[in-house]
């Protein structure tokens, strides 16, 4: 018996018996399991290699996060270096050190 049949039987039992708490909980559990199974089928993760696929996706996401953090650090470093260079250039102009270049 599959999940859909079980869910149909539970709903029929609930309709005939008045729906006690145990039956309602069983309906929710079966409906949840059926929904999760349909979702996995929808996204293509219902086969035997799904666990390996998810593991690879996690590794890829981790690598993406590391690369993104590294790129952000590089951008901040370049901005700071540029700001310091401009500051030094401003100090050189202010102190009249540009005359030494002539």
PEURCOR-V981201 format. One record per helix or strand. SS is the DSSP state (h for helix, s for strand). FROM is the first residue (numbers start at 1). LEN is the number of residues. Records with the same first field share a line. If there is no record, write none. Layout:
# PEURCOR-V981201
SS: FROM-LEN + FROM-LEN
This chain:
# PEURCOR-V981201
h: 3-15 + 21-23 + 50-45 + 97-5
